[in-house]
Amino acid sequence: MKVILLQTIDKLGKAGDVVTVKEGYARNFLIPKNAAKEATAGNTKILESLKKKQAEEDAKRLAEAKVVAEKISALSLTIPAQAGEEDKLFGSVSGEDIAKALLAEGVKAEKRDITLSEPIKKLGEYQAVVKLHPEVKVSVKVSIVKK
């Protein structure tokens, strides 16, 4: 039986794929859990229109991410932190702190999208990578100064 997946299912396919599964699996598991629909002509047309709309939205998000990436690449963040002897920080600077500094500059970024090559535990300059879109990553310079 051919079905259109509405959700991504491991070892079967991702949302929007048309796959062939056993009839019992489709009728007893996938369809009742709203994980798939039967691949009829009408459902296939609806899927095609949804894919087209999704592609347009993805292109729009990509363009917006590129604009934000240009803005971020021009920034140099300065984060004040308490430090002790030998410029060691009390604690560390995390992705959440960098996200707050970006928000103060007018750029919204999620802390889970910020990657540090190493933990920031000393004063100095570091590079952080901000993932704005699956295709757009930008590096931002982060300076840690003594409070």
FIKOLZA-1660 file (N, C-alpha, C; in steps of 0.1 Angstrom, whole numbers, plus 5000, padded with zeros to 4 digits):
% residues 147
   i   px   py   pz ch aa at
   1 5009 4988 5000  A  M  N
   1 5000 5000 5000  A  M CA
   1 5009 5012 5000  A  M  C
   2 5006 5022 4992  A  K  N
   2 5013 5034 4991  A  K CA
   2 5007 5045 5000  A  K  C
   3 5016 5051 5008  A  V  N
   3 5011 5061 5018  A  V CA
   3 5020 5074 5016  A  V  C
   4 5015 5085 5020  A  I  N
   4 5022 5097 5021  A  I CA
   4 5025 5100 5036  A  I  C
   5 5038 5101 5039  A  L  N
   5 5042 5103 5053  A  L CA
   5 5039 5118 5057  A  L  C
   6 5032 5120 5068  A  L  N
   6 5030 5133 5074  A  L CA
   6 5040 5137 5084  A  L  C
   7 5047 5127 5089  A  Q  N
   7 5058 5129 5099  A  Q CA
   7 5070 5121 5095  A  Q  C
   8 5082 5125 5099  A  T  N
   8 5094 5118 5097  A  T CA
   8 5094 5106 5106  A  T  C
   9 5096 5094 5100  A  I  N
   9 5097 5081 5107  A  I CA
   9 5110 5075 5104  A  I  C
  10 5118 5071 5115  A  D  N
  10 5131 5065 5113  A  D CA
  10 5129 5052 5105  A  D  C
  11 5139 5050 5096  A  K  N
  11 5140 5038 5088  A  K CA
  11 5129 5037 5078  A  K  C
  12 5120 5047 5076  A  L  N
  12 5109 5046 5067  A  L CA
  12 5110 5058 5057  A  L  C
  13 5111 5070 5062  A  G  N
  13 5112 5082 5054  A  G CA
  13 5109 5095 5061  A  G  C
  14 5110 5106 5054  A  K  N
  14 5107 5119 5060  A  K CA
  14 5094 5124 5056  A  K  C
  15 5089 5134 5063  A  A  N
  15 5076 5139 5060  A  A CA
  15 5075 5144 5045  A  A  C
  16 5064 5140 5039  A  G  N
  16 5062 5143 5025  A  G CA
  16 5066 5132 5015  A  G  C
  17 5073 5122 5020  A  D  N
  17 5077 5111 5011  A  D CA
  17 5065 5102 5008  A  D  C
  18 5065 5096 4996  A  V  N
  18 5055 5086 4993  A  V CA
  18 5063 5072 4994  A  V  C
  19 5058 5064 5003  A  V  N
  19 5065 5051 5005  A  V CA
  19 5055 5040 5004  A  V  C
  20 5060 5028 5001  A  T  N
  20 5052 5016 5001  A  T CA
  20 5054 5008 5014  A  T  C
  21 5043 5005 5021  A  V  N
  21 5043 4998 5033  A  V CA
  21 5033 4987 5033  A  V  C
  22 5034 4977 5042  A  K  N
  22 5024 4967 5042  A  K CA
  22 5010 4973 5047  A  K  C
  23 5000 4967 5042  A  E  N
  23 4986 4973 5044  A  E CA
  23 4983 4973 5059  A  E  C
  24 4986 4963 5066  A  G  N
  24 4983 4962 5081  A  G CA
  24 4990 4973 5088  A  G  C
  25 5003 4976 5085  A  Y  N
  25 5011 4986 5091  A  Y CA
  25 5005 5000 5089  A  Y  C
  26 5000 5002 5077  A  A  N
  26 4994 5015 5073  A  A CA
  26 4981 5017 5080  A  A  C
  27 4972 5007 5080  A  R  N
  27 4959 5008 5085  A  R CA
  27 4958 5008 5101  A  R  C
  28 4967 5000 5106  A  N  N
  28 4967 4998 5121  A  N CA
  28 4976 5007 5129  A  N  C
  29 4986 5013 5122  A  F  N
  29 4996 5021 5129  A  F CA
  29 4997 5035 5124  A  F  C
  30 5001 5036 5111  A  L  N
  30 5005 5049 5105  A  L CA
  30 4992 5059 5104  A  L  C
  31 4982 5054 5098  A  I  N
  31 4970 5062 5096  A  I CA
  31 4963 5066 5109  A  I  C
  32 4961 5057 5119  A  P  N
  32 4954 5061 5131  A  P CA
  32 4962 5071 5139  A  P  C
  33 4976 5070 5138  A  K  N
  33 4984 5080 5146  A  K CA
  33 4987 5093 5138  A  K  C
  34 4980 5095 5127  A  N  N
  34 4982 5106 5118  A  N CA
  34 4996 5108 5114  A  N  C
  35 5003 5097 5112  A  A  N
  35 5017 5098 5107  A  A CA
  35 5017 5096 5092  A  A  C
  36 5006 5092 5086  A  A  N
  36 5005 5090 5071  A  A CA
  36 4991 5091 5066  A  A  C
  37 4990 5093 5053  A  K  N
  37 4977 5093 5046  A  K CA
  37 4978 5084 5034  A  K  C
  38 4967 5078 5030  A  E  N
  38 4968 5069 5018  A  E CA
  38 4971 5078 5006  A  E  C
  39 4979 5073 4997  A  A  N
  39 4984 5080 4986  A  A CA
  39 4974 5079 4974  A  A  C
  40 4963 5087 4976  A  T  N
  40 4953 5087 4965  A  T CA
  40 4956 5099 4956  A  T  C
  41 4949 5100 4945  A  A  N
  41 4952 5111 4935  A  A CA
  41 4950 5125 4942  A  A  C
  42 4939 5126 4949  A  G  N
  42 4936 5138 4956  A  G CA
  42 4946 5142 4966  A  G  C
  43 4950 5132 4975  A  N  N
  43 4960 5135 4985  A  N CA
  43 4974 5138 4979  A  N  C
  44 4977 5132 4967  A  T  N
  44 4989 5135 4961  A  T CA
  44 4990 5149 4955  A  T  C
  45 4978 5154 4950  A  K  N
  45 4978 5168 4945  A  K CA
  45 4979 5178 4957  A  K  C
  46 4973 5175 4968  A  I  N
  46 4974 5183 4980  A  I CA
  46 4989 5184 4984  A  I  C
  47 4995 5172 4984  A  L  N
  47 5009 5171 4988  A  L CA
  47 5018 5180 4979  A  L  C
  48 5016 5179 4966  A  E  N
  48 5023 5187 4957  A  E CA
  48 5022 5202 4959  A  E  C
  49 5009 5206 4962  A  S  N
  49 5007 5221 4965  A  S CA
  49 5014 5225 4978  A  S  C
  50 5013 5216 4988  A  L  N
  50 5020 5219 5001  A  L CA
  50 5035 5219 4999  A  L  C
  51 5041 5211 4991  A  K  N
  51 5055 5211 4989  A  K CA
  51 5059 5224 4982  A  K  C
  52 5051 5228 4972  A  K  N
  52 5054 5241 4965  A  K CA
  52 5054 5253 4975  A  K  C
  53 5044 5253 4983  A  K  N
  53 5042 5264 4993  A  K CA
  53 5054 5263 5003  A  K  C
  54 5057 5251 5007  A  Q  N
  54 5068 5249 5017  A  Q CA
  54 5082 5254 5011  A  Q  C
  55 5084 5251 4998  A  A  N
  55 5096 5255 4991  A  A CA
  55 5097 5271 4990  A  A  C
  56 5086 5277 4988  A  E  N
  56 5085 5292 4988  A  E CA
  56 5089 5297 5002  A  E  C
  57 5083 5291 5012  A  E  N
  57 5086 5296 5026  A  E CA
  57 5100 5294 5029  A  E  C
  58 5106 5282 5025  A  D  N
  58 5120 5280 5028  A  D CA
  58 5129 5290 5021  A  D  C
  59 5126 5293 5009  A  A  N
  59 5134 5303 5001  A  A CA
  59 5133 5317 5009  A  A  C
  60 5121 5320 5014  A  K  N
  60 5120 5333 5021  A  K CA
  60 5128 5333 5034  A  K  C
  61 5128 5321 5041  A  R  N
  61 5135 5320 5054  A  R CA
  61 5150 5321 5051  A  R  C
  62 5155 5315 5040  A  L  N
  62 5169 5315 5036  A  L CA
  62 5173 5329 5033  A  L  C
  63 5165 5337 5026  A  A  N
  63 5169 5351 5023  A  A CA
  63 5170 5359 5036  A  A  C
  64 5160 5357 5045  A  E  N
  64 5160 5364 5057  A  E CA
  64 5173 5360 5066  A  E  C
  65 5176 5348 5066  A  A  N
  65 5188 5343 5073  A  A CA
  65 5201 5349 5067  A  A  C
  66 5202 5351 5054  A  K  N
  66 5213 5357 5048  A  K CA
  66 5215 5371 5052  A  K  C
  67 5204 5378 5053  A  V  N
  67 5204 5392 5057  A  V CA
  67 5209 5393 5072  A  V  C
  68 5204 5385 5080  A  V  N
  68 5208 5385 5094  A  V CA
  68 5223 5381 5095  A  V  C
  69 5227 5372 5087  A  A  N
  69 5241 5367 5087  A  A CA
  69 5251 5379 5084  A  A  C
  70 5247 5387 5075  A  E  N
  70 5255 5399 5071  A  E CA
  70 5256 5408 5083  A  E  C
  71 5245 5410 5090  A  K  N
  71 5245 5419 5102  A  K CA
  71 5253 5413 5113  A  K  C
  72 5252 5400 5115  A  I  N
  72 5260 5393 5126  A  I CA
  72 5275 5394 5123  A  I  C
  73 5279 5392 5110  A  S  N
  73 5293 5391 5106  A  S CA
  73 5300 5405 5109  A  S  C
  74 5292 5415 5108  A  A  N
  74 5297 5429 5111  A  A CA
  74 5299 5432 5126  A  A  C
  75 5293 5423 5134  A  L  N
  75 5293 5426 5149  A  L CA
  75 5306 5421 5155  A  L  C
  76 5309 5427 5166  A  S  N
  76 5319 5422 5175  A  S CA
  76 5313 5424 5189  A  S  C
  77 5310 5412 5196  A  L  N
  77 5304 5413 5209  A  L CA
  77 5314 5414 5220  A  L  C
  78 5310 5422 5230  A  T  N
  78 5319 5423 5242  A  T CA
  78 5310 5419 5254  A  T  C
  79 5315 5409 5261  A  I  N
  79 5307 5404 5272  A  I CA
  79 5316 5406 5285  A  I  C
  80 5311 5414 5294  A  P  N
  80 5318 5415 5307  A  P CA
  80 5316 5403 5316  A  P  C
  81 5326 5399 5323  A  A  N
  81 5325 5387 5332  A  A CA
  81 5334 5389 5343  A  A  C
  82 5331 5383 5355  A  Q  N
  82 5339 5384 5366  A  Q CA
  82 5351 5374 5365  A  Q  C
  83 5363 5379 5368  A  A  N
  83 5375 5371 5366  A  A CA
  83 5384 5372 5378  A  A  C
  84 5391 5361 5381  A  G  N
  84 5400 5361 5392  A  G CA
  84 5414 5362 5388  A  G  C
  85 5423 5354 5395  A  E  N
  85 5437 5354 5391  A  E CA
  85 5439 5348 5378  A  E  C
  86 5450 5352 5371  A  E  N
  86 5454 5347 5358  A  E CA
  86 5443 5348 5348  A  E  C
  87 5434 5358 5349  A  D  N
  87 5423 5360 5340  A  D CA
  87 5413 5349 5339  A  D  C
  88 5412 5340 5349  A  K  N
  88 5403 5329 5349  A  K CA
  88 5389 5334 5353  A  K  C
  89 5379 5330 5346  A  L  N
  89 5365 5334 5349  A  L CA
  89 5359 5326 5360  A  L  C
  90 5350 5333 5368  A  F  N
  90 5343 5326 5378  A  F CA
  90 5331 5320 5370  A  F  C
  91 5332 5307 5367  A  G  N
  91 5322 5301 5358  A  G CA
  91 5327 5301 5344  A  G  C
  92 5318 5302 5334  A  S  N
  92 5321 5302 5320  A  S CA
  92 5311 5310 5313  A  S  C
  93 5315 5314 5300  A  V  N
  93 5305 5321 5291  A  V CA
  93 5300 5310 5282  A  V  C
  94 5286 5310 5281  A  S  N
  94 5280 5299 5274  A  S CA
  94 5273 5305 5261  A  S  C
  95 5267 5296 5254  A  G  N
  95 5259 5301 5242  A  G CA
  95 5247 5310 5246  A  G  C
  96 5242 5307 5258  A  E  N
  96 5231 5316 5263  A  E CA
  96 5235 5330 5265  A  E  C
  97 5247 5332 5271  A  D  N
  97 5253 5345 5273  A  D CA
  97 5255 5352 5259  A  D  C
  98 5260 5345 5249  A  I  N
  98 5262 5351 5236  A  I CA
  98 5249 5354 5230  A  I  C
  99 5239 5346 5232  A  A  N
  99 5225 5349 5226  A  A CA
  99 5220 5361 5232  A  A  C
 100 5222 5363 5245  A  K  N
 100 5217 5376 5252  A  K CA
 100 5225 5388 5246  A  K  C
 101 5238 5387 5244  A  A  N
 101 5245 5398 5238  A  A CA
 101 5241 5401 5224  A  A  C
 102 5237 5390 5216  A  L  N
 102 5232 5393 5203  A  L CA
 102 5219 5399 5203  A  L  C
 103 5210 5395 5213  A  L  N
 103 5197 5402 5214  A  L CA
 103 5198 5416 5218  A  L  C
 104 5208 5420 5226  A  A  N
 104 5211 5434 5229  A  A CA
 104 5215 5442 5217  A  A  C
 105 5221 5435 5207  A  E  N
 105 5225 5442 5194  A  E CA
 105 5213 5442 5184  A  E  C
 106 5202 5435 5188  A  G  N
 106 5190 5435 5179  A  G CA
 106 5189 5423 5170  A  G  C
 107 5197 5413 5173  A  V  N
 107 5197 5400 5165  A  V CA
 107 5192 5389 5174  A  V  C
 108 5181 5382 5170  A  K  N
 108 5176 5371 5177  A  K CA
 108 5182 5358 5173  A  K  C
 109 5188 5351 5182  A  A  N
 109 5194 5338 5180  A  A CA
 109 5191 5329 5191  A  A  C
 110 5189 5316 5189  A  E  N
 110 5186 5307 5199  A  E CA
 110 5199 5302 5205  A  E  C
 111 5200 5299 5218  A  K  N
 111 5212 5294 5224  A  K CA
 111 5217 5281 5219  A  K  C
 112 5207 5272 5215  A  R  N
 112 5211 5259 5209  A  R CA
 112 5217 5260 5195  A  R  C
 113 5216 5272 5189  A  D  N
 113 5221 5274 5175  A  D CA
 113 5235 5280 5176  A  D  C
 114 5241 5282 5188  A  I  N
 114 5254 5289 5189  A  I CA
 114 5264 5278 5193  A  I  C
 115 5274 5277 5186  A  T  N
 115 5284 5266 5188  A  T CA
 115 5298 5273 5191  A  T  C
 116 5304 5268 5202  A  L  N
 116 5317 5273 5206  A  L CA
 116 5327 5262 5203  A  L  C
 117 5339 5265 5198  A  S  N
 117 5349 5255 5195  A  S CA
 117 5355 5250 5208  A  S  C
 118 5355 5258 5218  A  E  N
 118 5360 5254 5231  A  E CA
 118 5353 5262 5242  A  E  C
 119 5352 5256 5254  A  P  N
 119 5345 5264 5265  A  P CA
 119 5353 5277 5268  A  P  C
 120 5345 5287 5270  A  I  N
 120 5351 5300 5273  A  I CA
 120 5353 5301 5289  A  I  C
 121 5365 5300 5293  A  K  N
 121 5368 5300 5308  A  K CA
 121 5378 5311 5311  A  K  C
 122 5383 5318 5302  A  K  N
 122 5393 5329 5304  A  K CA
 122 5389 5341 5296  A  K  C
 123 5395 5352 5301  A  L  N
 123 5393 5365 5293  A  L CA
 123 5400 5363 5280  A  L  C
 124 5395 5371 5270  A  G  N
 124 5402 5370 5257  A  G CA
 124 5392 5371 5245  A  G  C
 125 5396 5368 5233  A  E  N
 125 5388 5368 5222  A  E CA
 125 5386 5354 5217  A  E  C
 126 5373 5352 5213  A  Y  N
 126 5369 5338 5208  A  Y CA
 126 5360 5340 5196  A  Y  C
 127 5358 5329 5189  A  Q  N
 127 5349 5328 5177  A  Q CA
 127 5338 5319 5181  A  Q  C
 128 5326 5323 5178  A  A  N
 128 5314 5315 5180  A  A CA
 128 5307 5314 5166  A  A  C
 129 5301 5302 5164  A  V  N
 129 5294 5300 5151  A  V CA
 129 5279 5300 5154  A  V  C
 130 5272 5308 5147  A  V  N
 130 5258 5309 5148  A  V CA
 130 5251 5303 5136  A  V  C
 131 5242 5293 5139  A  K  N
 131 5235 5286 5128  A  K CA
 131 5221 5292 5127  A  K  C
 132 5219 5300 5116  A  L  N
 132 5207 5307 5114  A  L CA
 132 5197 5299 5106  A  L  C
 133 5202 5290 5098  A  H  N
 133 5194 5282 5088  A  H CA
 133 5202 5270 5085  A  H  C
 134 5197 5259 5081  A  P  N
 134 5205 5247 5078  A  P CA
 134 5216 5250 5068  A  P  C
 135 5214 5260 5059  A  E  N
 135 5224 5263 5049  A  E CA
 135 5232 5276 5053  A  E  C
 136 5229 5283 5064  A  V  N
 136 5235 5296 5067  A  V CA
 136 5241 5295 5081  A  V  C
 137 5255 5295 5081  A  K  N
 137 5262 5296 5094  A  K CA
 137 5271 5308 5093  A  K  C
 138 5272 5316 5104  A  V  N
 138 5281 5328 5104  A  V CA
 138 5289 5328 5117  A  V  C
 139 5301 5333 5116  A  S  N
 139 5310 5333 5127  A  S CA
 139 5310 5348 5133  A  S  C
 140 5310 5348 5146  A  V  N
 140 5309 5361 5153  A  V CA
 140 5321 5362 5163  A  V  C
 141 5327 5374 5164  A  K  N
 141 5338 5376 5173  A  K CA
 141 5333 5379 5187  A  K  C
 142 5338 5372 5197  A  V  N
 142 5333 5375 5210  A  V CA
 142 5345 5378 5219  A  V  C
 143 5344 5390 5225  A  S  N
 143 5355 5394 5234  A  S CA
 143 5350 5394 5248  A  S  C
 144 5358 5387 5257  A  I  N
 144 5354 5386 5271  A  I CA
 144 5363 5395 5279  A  I  C
 145 5357 5405 5286  A  V  N
 145 5365 5415 5293  A  V CA
 145 5361 5414 5308  A  V  C
 146 5370 5419 5316  A  K  N
 146 5368 5418 5331  A  K CA
 146 5358 5429 5335  A  K  C
 147 5349 5425 5344  A  K  N
 147 5338 5433 5349  A  K CA
 147 5344 5444 5358  A  K  C
% end
